[in-house]
Structures are given as C-alpha cells and as structure tokens.
C-alpha cells in the first residue's frame, strides 16, 4: 500500500511540474485551485481551477 501511495504522489508532482513548465504560474495556480477544491469538496473552487485550466489549454492550441 505505501508503494502505491508513493507512486501516485510522484505522478502528481510530475504532472504539477509539467503544468507549471508548460503554462507558467497561472497554470500552477489553476492546478492548485482544482486540487484544493476537490480535496475540500468545494465545487466553486474546483470549478474555478478547471475553467482556468481549460482556458489555458484552449489558448495554447
């Protein structure tokens, strides 16, 4: 069980670094808002993070 948790934590950190590298500080803020909103079960906060990420993805395409 601890090995699986370490693998998931590593993947989360890698994804966070990828978002920050690709989309800059705004991407990191959006990812953090999405993660915090999901963890706290706050739909408004997670929706704001998701919308910002979608706008960043649409802008780069």
mmJSON file of the N, C-alpha and C atoms, coordinates in Angstrom:
{"data_MODEL":{"atom_site":{
"group_PDB":["ATOM","ATOM","ATOM","ATOM","ATOM","ATOM","ATOM","ATOM","ATOM","ATOM","ATOM","ATOM","ATOM","ATOM","ATOM","ATOM","ATOM","ATOM","ATOM","ATOM","ATOM","ATOM","ATOM","ATOM","ATOM","ATOM","ATOM","ATOM","ATOM","ATOM","ATOM","ATOM","ATOM","ATOM","ATOM","ATOM","ATOM","ATOM","ATOM","ATOM","ATOM","ATOM","ATOM","ATOM","ATOM","ATOM","ATOM","ATOM","ATOM","ATOM","ATOM","ATOM","ATOM","ATOM","ATOM","ATOM","ATOM","ATOM","ATOM","ATOM","ATOM","ATOM","ATOM","ATOM","ATOM","ATOM","ATOM","ATOM","ATOM","ATOM","ATOM","ATOM","ATOM","ATOM","ATOM","ATOM","ATOM","ATOM","ATOM","ATOM","ATOM","ATOM","ATOM","ATOM","ATOM","ATOM","ATOM","ATOM","ATOM","ATOM","ATOM","ATOM","ATOM","ATOM","ATOM","ATOM","ATOM","ATOM","ATOM","ATOM","ATOM","ATOM","ATOM","ATOM","ATOM","ATOM","ATOM","ATOM","ATOM","ATOM","ATOM","ATOM","ATOM","ATOM","ATOM","ATOM","ATOM","ATOM","ATOM","ATOM","ATOM","ATOM","ATOM","ATOM","ATOM","ATOM","ATOM","ATOM","ATOM","ATOM","ATOM","ATOM","ATOM","ATOM","ATOM","ATOM","ATOM","ATOM","ATOM","ATOM","ATOM","ATOM","ATOM","ATOM","ATOM","ATOM","ATOM","ATOM","ATOM","ATOM","ATOM","ATOM","ATOM","ATOM","ATOM","ATOM","ATOM","ATOM","ATOM","ATOM","ATOM","ATOM","ATOM","ATOM","ATOM","ATOM","ATOM","ATOM","ATOM","ATOM","ATOM","ATOM","ATOM","ATOM","ATOM","ATOM","ATOM","ATOM","ATOM","ATOM","ATOM","ATOM","ATOM"],
"id":[1,2,3,4,5,6,7,8,9,10,11,12,13,14,15,16,17,18,19,20,21,22,23,24,25,26,27,28,29,30,31,32,33,34,35,36,37,38,39,40,41,42,43,44,45,46,47,48,49,50,51,52,53,54,55,56,57,58,59,60,61,62,63,64,65,66,67,68,69,70,71,72,73,74,75,76,77,78,79,80,81,82,83,84,85,86,87,88,89,90,91,92,93,94,95,96,97,98,99,100,101,102,103,104,105,106,107,108,109,110,111,112,113,114,115,116,117,118,119,120,121,122,123,124,125,126,127,128,129,130,131,132,133,134,135,136,137,138,139,140,141,142,143,144,145,146,147,148,149,150,151,152,153,154,155,156,157,158,159,160,161,162,163,164,165,166,167,168,169,170,171,172,173,174,175,176,177,178,179,180,181,182,183],
"type_symbol":["N","C","C","N","C","C","N","C","C","N","C","C","N","C","C","N","C","C","N","C","C","N","C","C","N","C","C","N","C","C","N","C","C","N","C","C","N","C","C","N","C","C","N","C","C","N","C","C","N","C","C","N","C","C","N","C","C","N","C","C","N","C","C","N","C","C","N","C","C","N","C","C","N","C","C","N","C","C","N","C","C","N","C","C","N","C","C","N","C","C","N","C","C","N","C","C","N","C","C","N","C","C","N","C","C","N","C","C","N","C","C","N","C","C","N","C","C","N","C","C","N","C","C","N","C","C","N","C","C","N","C","C","N","C","C","N","C","C","N","C","C","N","C","C","N","C","C","N","C","C","N","C","C","N","C","C","N","C","C","N","C","C","N","C","C","N","C","C","N","C","C","N","C","C","N","C","C","N","C","C","N","C","C"],
"label_atom_id":["N","CA","C","N","CA","C","N","CA","C","N","CA","C","N","CA","C","N","CA","C","N","CA","C","N","CA","C","N","CA","C","N","CA","C","N","CA","C","N","CA","C","N","CA","C","N","CA","C","N","CA","C","N","CA","C","N","CA","C","N","CA","C","N","CA","C","N","CA","C","N","CA","C","N","CA","C","N","CA","C","N","CA","C","N","CA","C","N","CA","C","N","CA","C","N","CA","C","N","CA","C","N","CA","C","N","CA","C","N","CA","C","N","CA","C","N","CA","C","N","CA","C","N","CA","C","N","CA","C","N","CA","C","N","CA","C","N","CA","C","N","CA","C","N","CA","C","N","CA","C","N","CA","C","N","CA","C","N","CA","C","N","CA","C","N","CA","C","N","CA","C","N","CA","C","N","CA","C","N","CA","C","N","CA","C","N","CA","C","N","CA","C","N","CA","C","N","CA","C","N","CA","C","N","CA","C","N","CA","C","N","CA","C"],
"label_alt_id":[null,null,null,null,null,null,null,null,null,null,null,null,null,null,null,null,null,null,null,null,null,null,null,null,null,null,null,null,null,null,null,null,null,null,null,null,null,null,null,null,null,null,null,null,null,null,null,null,null,null,null,null,null,null,null,null,null,null,null,null,null,null,null,null,null,null,null,null,null,null,null,null,null,null,null,null,null,null,null,null,null,null,null,null,null,null,null,null,null,null,null,null,null,null,null,null,null,null,null,null,null,null,null,null,null,null,null,null,null,null,null,null,null,null,null,null,null,null,null,null,null,null,null,null,null,null,null,null,null,null,null,null,null,null,null,null,null,null,null,null,null,null,null,null,null,null,null,null,null,null,null,null,null,null,null,null,null,null,null,null,null,null,null,null,null,null,null,null,null,null,null,null,null,null,null,null,null,null,null,null,null,null,null],
"label_comp_id":["UNK","UNK","UNK","UNK","UNK","UNK","UNK","UNK","UNK","UNK","UNK","UNK","UNK","UNK","UNK","UNK","UNK","UNK","UNK","UNK","UNK","UNK","UNK","UNK","UNK","UNK","UNK","UNK","UNK","UNK","UNK","UNK","UNK","UNK","UNK","UNK","UNK","UNK","UNK","UNK","UNK","UNK","UNK","UNK","UNK","UNK","UNK","UNK","UNK","UNK","UNK","UNK","UNK","UNK","UNK","UNK","UNK","UNK","UNK","UNK","UNK","UNK","UNK","UNK","UNK","UNK","UNK","UNK","UNK","UNK","UNK","UNK","UNK","UNK","UNK","UNK","UNK","UNK","UNK","UNK","UNK","UNK","UNK","UNK","UNK","UNK","UNK","UNK","UNK","UNK","UNK","UNK","UNK","UNK","UNK","UNK","UNK","UNK","UNK","UNK","UNK","UNK","UNK","UNK","UNK","UNK","UNK","UNK","UNK","UNK","UNK","UNK","UNK","UNK","UNK","UNK","UNK","UNK","UNK","UNK","UNK","UNK","UNK","UNK","UNK","UNK","UNK","UNK","UNK","UNK","UNK","UNK","UNK","UNK","UNK","UNK","UNK","UNK","UNK","UNK","UNK","UNK","UNK","UNK","UNK","UNK","UNK","UNK","UNK","UNK","UNK","UNK","UNK","UNK","UNK","UNK","UNK","UNK","UNK","UNK","UNK","UNK","UNK","UNK","UNK","UNK","UNK","UNK","UNK","UNK","UNK","UNK","UNK","UNK","UNK","UNK","UNK","UNK","UNK","UNK","UNK","UNK","UNK"],
"label_asym_id":["A","A","A","A","A","A","A","A","A","A","A","A","A","A","A","A","A","A","A","A","A","A","A","A","A","A","A","A","A","A","A","A","A","A","A","A","A","A","A","A","A","A","A","A","A","A","A","A","A","A","A","A","A","A","A","A","A","A","A","A","A","A","A","A","A","A","A","A","A","A","A","A","A","A","A","A","A","A","A","A","A","A","A","A","A","A","A","A","A","A","A","A","A","A","A","A","A","A","A","A","A","A","A","A","A","A","A","A","A","A","A","A","A","A","A","A","A","A","A","A","A","A","A","A","A","A","A","A","A","A","A","A","A","A","A","A","A","A","A","A","A","A","A","A","A","A","A","A","A","A","A","A","A","A","A","A","A","A","A","A","A","A","A","A","A","A","A","A","A","A","A","A","A","A","A","A","A","A","A","A","A","A","A"],
"label_entity_id":["1","1","1","1","1","1","1","1","1","1","1","1","1","1","1","1","1","1","1","1","1","1","1","1","1","1","1","1","1","1","1","1","1","1","1","1","1","1","1","1","1","1","1","1","1","1","1","1","1","1","1","1","1","1","1","1","1","1","1","1","1","1","1","1","1","1","1","1","1","1","1","1","1","1","1","1","1","1","1","1","1","1","1","1","1","1","1","1","1","1","1","1","1","1","1","1","1","1","1","1","1","1","1","1","1","1","1","1","1","1","1","1","1","1","1","1","1","1","1","1","1","1","1","1","1","1","1","1","1","1","1","1","1","1","1","1","1","1","1","1","1","1","1","1","1","1","1","1","1","1","1","1","1","1","1","1","1","1","1","1","1","1","1","1","1","1","1","1","1","1","1","1","1","1","1","1","1","1","1","1","1","1","1"],
"label_seq_id":[1,1,1,2,2,2,3,3,3,4,4,4,5,5,5,6,6,6,7,7,7,8,8,8,9,9,9,10,10,10,11,11,11,12,12,12,13,13,13,14,14,14,15,15,15,16,16,16,17,17,17,18,18,18,19,19,19,20,20,20,21,21,21,22,22,22,23,23,23,24,24,24,25,25,25,26,26,26,27,27,27,28,28,28,29,29,29,30,30,30,31,31,31,32,32,32,33,33,33,34,34,34,35,35,35,36,36,36,37,37,37,38,38,38,39,39,39,40,40,40,41,41,41,42,42,42,43,43,43,44,44,44,45,45,45,46,46,46,47,47,47,48,48,48,49,49,49,50,50,50,51,51,51,52,52,52,53,53,53,54,54,54,55,55,55,56,56,56,57,57,57,58,58,58,59,59,59,60,60,60,61,61,61],
"pdbx_PDB_ins_code":[null,null,null,null,null,null,null,null,null,null,null,null,null,null,null,null,null,null,null,null,null,null,null,null,null,null,null,null,null,null,null,null,null,null,null,null,null,null,null,null,null,null,null,null,null,null,null,null,null,null,null,null,null,null,null,null,null,null,null,null,null,null,null,null,null,null,null,null,null,null,null,null,null,null,null,null,null,null,null,null,null,null,null,null,null,null,null,null,null,null,null,null,null,null,null,null,null,null,null,null,null,null,null,null,null,null,null,null,null,null,null,null,null,null,null,null,null,null,null,null,null,null,null,null,null,null,null,null,null,null,null,null,null,null,null,null,null,null,null,null,null,null,null,null,null,null,null,null,null,null,null,null,null,null,null,null,null,null,null,null,null,null,null,null,null,null,null,null,null,null,null,null,null,null,null,null,null,null,null,null,null,null,null],
"Cartn_x":[0.818,0.0,0.858,1.924,2.734,3.415,3.752,4.389,3.436,2.175,1.18,0.988,0.963,0.809,2.006,3.206,4.395,4.372,3.904,3.811,2.817,1.653,0.659,1.149,1.864,2.42,3.461,4.277,5.272,4.631,3.566,2.855,2.204,1.655,1.027,2.058,3.216,4.271,4.782,4.928,5.381,4.369,3.085,2.056,2.056,2.232,2.269,3.44,4.595,5.76,5.541,4.882,4.58,3.647,2.628,1.69,2.402,3.251,3.964,4.936,5.614,6.559,5.841,4.712,4.006,3.163,2.498,1.531,1.91,3.056,3.556,2.847,2.991,2.42,0.888,0.25,-1.218,-1.687,-0.97,-1.302,-1.132,-0.087,0.142,-0.96,-1.381,-2.462,-3.764,-4.035,-5.257,-5.241,-4.092,-3.979,-4.137,-3.548,-3.671,-5.119,-5.795,-7.197,-8.067,-7.8,-8.553,-8.301,-7.057,-6.718,-7.288,-7.171,-7.686,-9.207,-9.839,-11.296,-11.791,-11.098,-11.504,-11.283,-10.158,-9.863,-10.837,-11.218,-12.133,-13.599,-13.839,-15.19,-15.948,-15.203,-15.759,-15.901,-17.123,-17.337,-16.984,-17.196,-16.881,-15.38,-14.589,-13.136,-12.576,-13.068,-12.584,-13.045,-14.222,-14.711,-13.88,-13.502,-12.657,-11.319,-10.715,-9.456,-9.597,-10.688,-10.909,-11.131,-11.876,-12.137,-10.842,-10.013,-8.74,-7.853,-7.806,-7.014,-7.537,-8.845,-9.421,-9.103,-9.176,-8.837,-7.371,-6.484,-5.079,-4.838,-5.537,-5.398,-5.927,-7.032,-7.623,-6.735,-6.096,-5.254,-4.004,-3.454,-2.214,-2.445,-3.687,-3.974,-4.187],
"Cartn_y":[-1.211,0.0,1.271,1.381,2.599,2.811,1.721,1.863,2.501,2.106,2.69,4.176,4.516,5.922,6.746,6.184,6.896,7.08,6.079,6.183,7.267,7.291,8.314,9.707,9.829,11.127,11.589,10.676,11.018,11.455,10.762,11.153,12.52,12.787,14.092,15.213,14.985,16.003,16.203,15.113,15.221,15.988,15.71,16.433,17.911,18.197,19.593,20.33,19.699,20.324,20.534,19.572,19.701,20.889,21.022,22.14,23.463,23.524,24.773,25.101,24.096,24.336,24.784,24.17,24.428,25.713,25.958,27.061,28.151,28.044,29.089,29.138,30.259,30.393,30.304,30.777,30.715,29.265,28.426,27.005,26.352,26.745,26.207,26.645,27.897,28.392,27.658,27.452,26.754,25.308,24.634,23.249,23.165,24.113,24.117,24.37,25.29,25.562,24.34,23.658,22.448,21.361,21.157,20.114,20.427,21.667,22.049,21.958,22.382,22.292,20.867,19.97,18.564,17.941,18.274,17.705,18.213,19.486,20.081,19.884,19.263,19.052,20.374,21.373,22.691,22.84,22.754,22.757,24.1,25.201,26.509,26.634,26.271,26.394,25.462,24.243,23.302,23.708,24.279,24.745,25.905,26.807,27.935,27.425,26.488,25.906,25.195,24.45,23.722,24.683,25.742,26.714,27.406,27.766,28.41,27.461,26.19,25.214,25.041,24.991,24.852,26.078,27.261,28.461,28.468,27.999,27.913,26.897,25.77,24.75,25.25,25.967,26.481,27.578,28.346,29.425,28.891,27.791,27.276,26.47,26.091,25.244,25.974],
"Cartn_z":[0.0,0.0,0.0,0.833,0.792,-0.562,-1.255,-2.557,-3.558,-3.526,-4.425,-4.119,-2.844,-2.462,-2.936,-2.852,-3.323,-4.84,-5.546,-6.997,-7.388,-6.756,-7.065,-6.696,-5.579,-5.193,-6.21,-6.677,-7.693,-8.993,-9.398,-10.616,-10.47,-9.303,-9.071,-9.132,-8.545,-8.571,-9.992,-10.737,-12.125,-12.965,-12.77,-13.517,-13.146,-11.87,-11.425,-12.067,-12.131,-12.754,-14.259,-14.896,-16.329,-16.584,-15.756,-15.908,-15.688,-14.664,-14.397,-15.534,-16.068,-17.156,-18.424,-18.709,-19.969,-19.909,-18.773,-18.703,-17.702,-17.085,-16.204,-14.861,-14.182,-12.844,-12.82,-13.876,-13.907,-13.961,-14.683,-14.72,-13.375,-12.655,-11.318,-10.359,-10.455,-9.601,-9.92,-11.194,-11.596,-11.112,-11.269,-10.813,-9.3,-8.577,-7.121,-6.695,-7.364,-7.032,-7.298,-8.403,-8.719,-7.686,-7.324,-6.354,-4.969,-4.538,-3.219,-3.2,-4.272,-4.348,-4.317,-5.013,-4.992,-3.624,-2.992,-1.678,-0.618,-0.717,0.254,-0.132,-1.285,-1.803,-1.962,-2.439,-2.698,-4.215,-4.699,-6.144,-6.781,-6.095,-6.661,-6.905,-5.918,-6.017,-7.083,-7.123,-8.134,-9.531,-9.641,-10.941,-11.463,-10.593,-10.991,-11.517,-10.806,-11.26,-12.585,-12.758,-14.009,-15.173,-14.957,-16.027,-16.443,-15.498,-15.833,-16.63,-16.222,-16.975,-18.401,-18.558,-19.889,-20.745,-20.155,-20.908,-21.329,-20.454,-20.808,-21.911,-21.841,-22.882,-24.215,-24.199,-25.44,-26.049,-25.201,-25.662,-26.367,-25.873,-26.435,-27.707,-27.99,-29.148,-30.379],
"occupancy":[1.0,1.0,1.0,1.0,1.0,1.0,1.0,1.0,1.0,1.0,1.0,1.0,1.0,1.0,1.0,1.0,1.0,1.0,1.0,1.0,1.0,1.0,1.0,1.0,1.0,1.0,1.0,1.0,1.0,1.0,1.0,1.0,1.0,1.0,1.0,1.0,1.0,1.0,1.0,1.0,1.0,1.0,1.0,1.0,1.0,1.0,1.0,1.0,1.0,1.0,1.0,1.0,1.0,1.0,1.0,1.0,1.0,1.0,1.0,1.0,1.0,1.0,1.0,1.0,1.0,1.0,1.0,1.0,1.0,1.0,1.0,1.0,1.0,1.0,1.0,1.0,1.0,1.0,1.0,1.0,1.0,1.0,1.0,1.0,1.0,1.0,1.0,1.0,1.0,1.0,1.0,1.0,1.0,1.0,1.0,1.0,1.0,1.0,1.0,1.0,1.0,1.0,1.0,1.0,1.0,1.0,1.0,1.0,1.0,1.0,1.0,1.0,1.0,1.0,1.0,1.0,1.0,1.0,1.0,1.0,1.0,1.0,1.0,1.0,1.0,1.0,1.0,1.0,1.0,1.0,1.0,1.0,1.0,1.0,1.0,1.0,1.0,1.0,1.0,1.0,1.0,1.0,1.0,1.0,1.0,1.0,1.0,1.0,1.0,1.0,1.0,1.0,1.0,1.0,1.0,1.0,1.0,1.0,1.0,1.0,1.0,1.0,1.0,1.0,1.0,1.0,1.0,1.0,1.0,1.0,1.0,1.0,1.0,1.0,1.0,1.0,1.0,1.0,1.0,1.0,1.0,1.0,1.0],
"B_iso_or_equiv":[0.0,0.0,0.0,0.0,0.0,0.0,0.0,0.0,0.0,0.0,0.0,0.0,0.0,0.0,0.0,0.0,0.0,0.0,0.0,0.0,0.0,0.0,0.0,0.0,0.0,0.0,0.0,0.0,0.0,0.0,0.0,0.0,0.0,0.0,0.0,0.0,0.0,0.0,0.0,0.0,0.0,0.0,0.0,0.0,0.0,0.0,0.0,0.0,0.0,0.0,0.0,0.0,0.0,0.0,0.0,0.0,0.0,0.0,0.0,0.0,0.0,0.0,0.0,0.0,0.0,0.0,0.0,0.0,0.0,0.0,0.0,0.0,0.0,0.0,0.0,0.0,0.0,0.0,0.0,0.0,0.0,0.0,0.0,0.0,0.0,0.0,0.0,0.0,0.0,0.0,0.0,0.0,0.0,0.0,0.0,0.0,0.0,0.0,0.0,0.0,0.0,0.0,0.0,0.0,0.0,0.0,0.0,0.0,0.0,0.0,0.0,0.0,0.0,0.0,0.0,0.0,0.0,0.0,0.0,0.0,0.0,0.0,0.0,0.0,0.0,0.0,0.0,0.0,0.0,0.0,0.0,0.0,0.0,0.0,0.0,0.0,0.0,0.0,0.0,0.0,0.0,0.0,0.0,0.0,0.0,0.0,0.0,0.0,0.0,0.0,0.0,0.0,0.0,0.0,0.0,0.0,0.0,0.0,0.0,0.0,0.0,0.0,0.0,0.0,0.0,0.0,0.0,0.0,0.0,0.0,0.0,0.0,0.0,0.0,0.0,0.0,0.0,0.0,0.0,0.0,0.0,0.0,0.0],
"pdbx_formal_charge":[null,null,null,null,null,null,null,null,null,null,null,null,null,null,null,null,null,null,null,null,null,null,null,null,null,null,null,null,null,null,null,null,null,null,null,null,null,null,null,null,null,null,null,null,null,null,null,null,null,null,null,null,null,null,null,null,null,null,null,null,null,null,null,null,null,null,null,null,null,null,null,null,null,null,null,null,null,null,null,null,null,null,null,null,null,null,null,null,null,null,null,null,null,null,null,null,null,null,null,null,null,null,null,null,null,null,null,null,null,null,null,null,null,null,null,null,null,null,null,null,null,null,null,null,null,null,null,null,null,null,null,null,null,null,null,null,null,null,null,null,null,null,null,null,null,null,null,null,null,null,null,null,null,null,null,null,null,null,null,null,null,null,null,null,null,null,null,null,null,null,null,null,null,null,null,null,null,null,null,null,null,null,null],
"auth_seq_id":[1,1,1,2,2,2,3,3,3,4,4,4,5,5,5,6,6,6,7,7,7,8,8,8,9,9,9,10,10,10,11,11,11,12,12,12,13,13,13,14,14,14,15,15,15,16,16,16,17,17,17,18,18,18,19,19,19,20,20,20,21,21,21,22,22,22,23,23,23,24,24,24,25,25,25,26,26,26,27,27,27,28,28,28,29,29,29,30,30,30,31,31,31,32,32,32,33,33,33,34,34,34,35,35,35,36,36,36,37,37,37,38,38,38,39,39,39,40,40,40,41,41,41,42,42,42,43,43,43,44,44,44,45,45,45,46,46,46,47,47,47,48,48,48,49,49,49,50,50,50,51,51,51,52,52,52,53,53,53,54,54,54,55,55,55,56,56,56,57,57,57,58,58,58,59,59,59,60,60,60,61,61,61],
"auth_comp_id":["UNK","UNK","UNK","UNK","UNK","UNK","UNK","UNK","UNK","UNK","UNK","UNK","UNK","UNK","UNK","UNK","UNK","UNK","UNK","UNK","UNK","UNK","UNK","UNK","UNK","UNK","UNK","UNK","UNK","UNK","UNK","UNK","UNK","UNK","UNK","UNK","UNK","UNK","UNK","UNK","UNK","UNK","UNK","UNK","UNK","UNK","UNK","UNK","UNK","UNK","UNK","UNK","UNK","UNK","UNK","UNK","UNK","UNK","UNK","UNK","UNK","UNK","UNK","UNK","UNK","UNK","UNK","UNK","UNK","UNK","UNK","UNK","UNK","UNK","UNK","UNK","UNK","UNK","UNK","UNK","UNK","UNK","UNK","UNK","UNK","UNK","UNK","UNK","UNK","UNK","UNK","UNK","UNK","UNK","UNK","UNK","UNK","UNK","UNK","UNK","UNK","UNK","UNK","UNK","UNK","UNK","UNK","UNK","UNK","UNK","UNK","UNK","UNK","UNK","UNK","UNK","UNK","UNK","UNK","UNK","UNK","UNK","UNK","UNK","UNK","UNK","UNK","UNK","UNK","UNK","UNK","UNK","UNK","UNK","UNK","UNK","UNK","UNK","UNK","UNK","UNK","UNK","UNK","UNK","UNK","UNK","UNK","UNK","UNK","UNK","UNK","UNK","UNK","UNK","UNK","UNK","UNK","UNK","UNK","UNK","UNK","UNK","UNK","UNK","UNK","UNK","UNK","UNK","UNK","UNK","UNK","UNK","UNK","UNK","UNK","UNK","UNK","UNK","UNK","UNK","UNK","UNK","UNK"],
"auth_asym_id":["A","A","A","A","A","A","A","A","A","A","A","A","A","A","A","A","A","A","A","A","A","A","A","A","A","A","A","A","A","A","A","A","A","A","A","A","A","A","A","A","A","A","A","A","A","A","A","A","A","A","A","A","A","A","A","A","A","A","A","A","A","A","A","A","A","A","A","A","A","A","A","A","A","A","A","A","A","A","A","A","A","A","A","A","A","A","A","A","A","A","A","A","A","A","A","A","A","A","A","A","A","A","A","A","A","A","A","A","A","A","A","A","A","A","A","A","A","A","A","A","A","A","A","A","A","A","A","A","A","A","A","A","A","A","A","A","A","A","A","A","A","A","A","A","A","A","A","A","A","A","A","A","A","A","A","A","A","A","A","A","A","A","A","A","A","A","A","A","A","A","A","A","A","A","A","A","A","A","A","A","A","A","A"],
"auth_atom_id":["N","CA","C","N","CA","C","N","CA","C","N","CA","C","N","CA","C","N","CA","C","N","CA","C","N","CA","C","N","CA","C","N","CA","C","N","CA","C","N","CA","C","N","CA","C","N","CA","C","N","CA","C","N","CA","C","N","CA","C","N","CA","C","N","CA","C","N","CA","C","N","CA","C","N","CA","C","N","CA","C","N","CA","C","N","CA","C","N","CA","C","N","CA","C","N","CA","C","N","CA","C","N","CA","C","N","CA","C","N","CA","C","N","CA","C","N","CA","C","N","CA","C","N","CA","C","N","CA","C","N","CA","C","N","CA","C","N","CA","C","N","CA","C","N","CA","C","N","CA","C","N","CA","C","N","CA","C","N","CA","C","N","CA","C","N","CA","C","N","CA","C","N","CA","C","N","CA","C","N","CA","C","N","CA","C","N","CA","C","N","CA","C","N","CA","C","N","CA","C","N","CA","C","N","CA","C","N","CA","C","N","CA","C"],
"pdbx_PDB_model_num":[1,1,1,1,1,1,1,1,1,1,1,1,1,1,1,1,1,1,1,1,1,1,1,1,1,1,1,1,1,1,1,1,1,1,1,1,1,1,1,1,1,1,1,1,1,1,1,1,1,1,1,1,1,1,1,1,1,1,1,1,1,1,1,1,1,1,1,1,1,1,1,1,1,1,1,1,1,1,1,1,1,1,1,1,1,1,1,1,1,1,1,1,1,1,1,1,1,1,1,1,1,1,1,1,1,1,1,1,1,1,1,1,1,1,1,1,1,1,1,1,1,1,1,1,1,1,1,1,1,1,1,1,1,1,1,1,1,1,1,1,1,1,1,1,1,1,1,1,1,1,1,1,1,1,1,1,1,1,1,1,1,1,1,1,1,1,1,1,1,1,1,1,1,1,1,1,1,1,1,1,1,1,1]
}}}
